[in-house]
Amino acid sequence: MTKNELGKKIYDVSHLTGEFLLRSGTISNEYFDKYRFESYPELLSSIAGFMKDLVPSHSEILAGLETGGIPLSTAISLQNGMPSIFVRKEAKTYGTCKLAEGIEFDGKSVCVIEDVVTTGGQIIKSVKELRERGAIIDTVLCVILRDEAAYKKLGEAGLTLIPLFTMEELKKLVE
């Protein structure tokens, strides 16, 4: 599957029409359900195949952010052999009280994996907490970038954002 074919399939599977209440409180007649493209093994495998080539060579560990980044980091890990950690939005308050599950990442170069980036706010929060625990992080990969303003916001946090697609690119593929 070519990258353009993949983009069309992602859009076709995830773009919904109807009446949807958005987080902002407004009503929209279209919605992009980002979890749908991760639930199809063929799409997830193809996405991982393209994203594995975007992982910087200095990276030692992939970090999938809850929830959408976790299946992506796992799929990429299966293709490139790199270990993966699974990052919660907040550290557990019981048991091991961990923010990230999986192997030890202190002192390691970690590449953050996310599904869709709009503002980058949760990424910045998660990266700050991972850095406080010793992770070395300079790169974030995502499948879809919704708002290009996230480049600046993440850049101010010392992060390079590398999307597989922008939302504009996906929309142009289906015109």
C-alpha positions as CSV (number, residue, x, y, z in Angstrom):
1,M,0.0,0.0,0.0
2,T,1.4,3.4,-0.9
3,K,1.3,6.3,1.6
4,N,-1.4,8.0,-0.4
5,E,-3.6,4.9,-0.4
6,L,-3.0,4.6,3.3
7,G,-4.1,8.2,3.9
8,K,-7.3,7.6,1.9
9,K,-8.1,4.5,3.9
10,I,-7.5,6.3,7.2
11,Y,-9.8,9.1,6.2
12,D,-12.5,6.8,4.8
13,V,-12.5,4.7,8.0
14,S,-12.3,7.6,10.5
15,H,-14.4,10.3,8.9
16,L,-18.0,10.2,10.1
17,T,-21.0,12.3,9.2
18,G,-24.1,13.0,11.3
19,E,-24.6,15.2,14.4
20,F,-21.8,15.3,16.9
21,L,-21.4,17.2,20.2
22,L,-17.7,18.3,20.3
23,R,-15.6,18.8,23.4
24,S,-15.9,22.6,22.9
25,G,-19.7,22.3,23.3
26,T,-20.5,23.0,19.6
27,I,-22.4,20.7,17.3
28,S,-20.7,19.5,14.1
29,N,-22.0,17.6,11.2
30,E,-18.7,15.7,10.8
31,Y,-16.4,13.9,13.2
32,F,-13.0,12.3,12.8
33,D,-12.9,9.2,15.0
34,K,-9.2,8.6,15.5
35,Y,-9.6,5.3,17.2
36,R,-11.2,3.7,14.2
37,F,-8.0,3.6,12.1
38,E,-6.1,1.8,15.0
39,S,-8.8,-0.9,15.3
40,Y,-8.1,-2.4,11.8
41,P,-5.0,-4.6,11.8
42,E,-4.2,-4.0,8.1
43,L,-4.3,-0.2,8.7
44,L,-2.4,-0.3,12.0
45,S,0.3,-2.5,10.4
46,S,0.7,-0.2,7.4
47,I,0.8,2.9,9.6
48,A,3.5,1.3,11.7
49,G,5.4,0.4,8.6
50,F,5.6,4.0,7.5
51,M,6.1,5.4,11.0
52,K,9.0,3.1,11.9
53,D,11.1,4.9,9.2
54,L,10.4,8.2,11.0
55,V,11.8,7.1,14.3
56,P,15.1,8.9,14.9
57,S,18.2,6.6,14.8
58,H,19.3,7.7,18.2
59,S,16.1,6.5,19.8
60,E,16.3,3.6,22.2
61,I,12.7,3.3,23.4
62,L,9.2,4.1,22.0
63,A,6.7,5.7,24.4
64,G,3.1,5.3,23.5
65,L,0.8,7.9,25.1
66,E,-2.5,6.8,26.6
67,T,-4.7,5.8,24.8
68,G,-4.1,6.1,21.1
69,G,-0.3,6.0,21.2
70,I,-0.2,2.7,22.9
71,P,-1.3,0.4,20.0
72,L,0.8,2.5,17.6
73,S,4.0,2.2,19.7
74,T,3.3,-1.6,20.1
75,A,2.8,-2.0,16.3
76,I,6.0,0.0,15.5
77,S,7.9,-2.0,18.1
78,L,6.8,-5.2,16.4
79,Q,8.2,-3.9,13.1
80,N,11.5,-2.4,14.3
81,G,12.3,-4.4,17.4
82,M,12.6,-1.4,19.6
83,P,11.1,-1.8,23.1
84,S,8.1,0.3,24.1
85,I,6.7,1.8,27.3
86,F,3.1,2.7,27.9
87,V,2.5,6.2,29.4
88,R,-0.5,7.0,31.5
89,K,-2.0,10.5,31.6
90,E,-1.4,10.4,35.3
91,A,0.7,8.1,37.5
92,K,-1.2,5.3,39.2
93,T,-2.1,6.0,42.8
94,Y,-1.9,2.3,43.8
95,G,0.4,-0.6,43.3
96,T,3.7,0.5,41.7
97,C,2.4,4.1,41.3
98,K,4.1,4.3,37.9
99,L,3.5,6.9,35.2
100,A,4.9,4.6,32.5
101,E,4.6,0.8,32.3
102,G,7.3,-1.4,30.7
103,I,11.1,-1.3,30.7
104,E,13.3,1.1,32.6
105,F,13.7,4.4,30.6
106,D,15.9,6.5,32.9
107,G,18.8,7.9,30.9
108,K,17.5,6.5,27.6
109,S,16.6,8.3,24.4
110,V,12.8,8.0,24.1
111,C,10.7,8.7,21.0
112,V,7.1,9.7,21.9
113,I,4.3,8.2,19.8
114,E,0.8,9.7,19.5
115,D,-2.2,9.2,17.2
116,V,-3.5,12.7,16.6
117,V,-2.0,16.0,17.7
118,T,-4.1,19.1,17.9
119,T,-2.6,21.5,20.5
120,G,0.1,19.2,22.0
121,G,-0.9,20.1,25.5
122,Q,-1.1,16.5,26.9
123,I,2.2,15.6,25.1
124,I,4.0,18.5,26.8
125,K,2.7,17.4,30.2
126,S,3.6,13.8,29.7
127,V,7.0,14.6,28.3
128,K,7.7,16.9,31.3
129,E,6.9,14.1,33.7
130,L,8.9,11.5,31.7
131,R,11.9,13.9,31.7
132,E,11.6,14.3,35.4
133,R,11.9,10.6,35.7
134,G,15.1,10.6,33.6
135,A,13.9,10.1,30.0
136,I,15.8,12.0,27.2
137,I,13.1,13.1,24.8
138,D,13.4,15.4,21.7
139,T,11.0,13.8,19.2
140,V,7.3,13.2,18.9
141,L,5.8,11.2,16.1
142,C,2.1,11.2,15.2
143,V,-0.2,9.7,12.6
144,I,-2.2,13.0,12.0
145,L,-1.5,16.6,12.8
146,R,-4.7,18.5,13.1
147,D,-3.4,22.0,13.8
148,E,0.0,23.2,12.7
149,A,0.2,25.6,15.7
150,A,1.3,22.5,17.6
151,Y,4.7,22.7,15.9
152,K,5.5,25.9,17.7
153,K,4.1,24.9,21.0
154,L,6.0,21.6,21.0
155,G,9.1,23.3,19.7
156,E,9.0,25.7,22.7
157,A,9.1,22.5,24.9
158,G,12.2,21.3,23.0
159,L,10.4,18.8,20.9
160,T,10.4,18.1,17.2
161,L,7.0,17.0,15.9
162,I,7.0,14.6,12.9
163,P,3.5,13.7,11.5
164,L,2.8,11.0,9.1
165,F,0.0,13.1,7.7
166,T,-1.6,16.5,8.3
167,M,-5.4,16.7,8.3
168,E,-5.1,18.9,5.3
169,E,-3.2,16.3,3.4
170,L,-5.8,13.6,4.2
171,K,-8.6,15.9,3.1
172,K,-6.8,16.6,-0.2
173,L,-6.4,12.9,-0.9
174,V,-10.1,12.3,-0.9
175,E,-11.2,15.4,-2.9
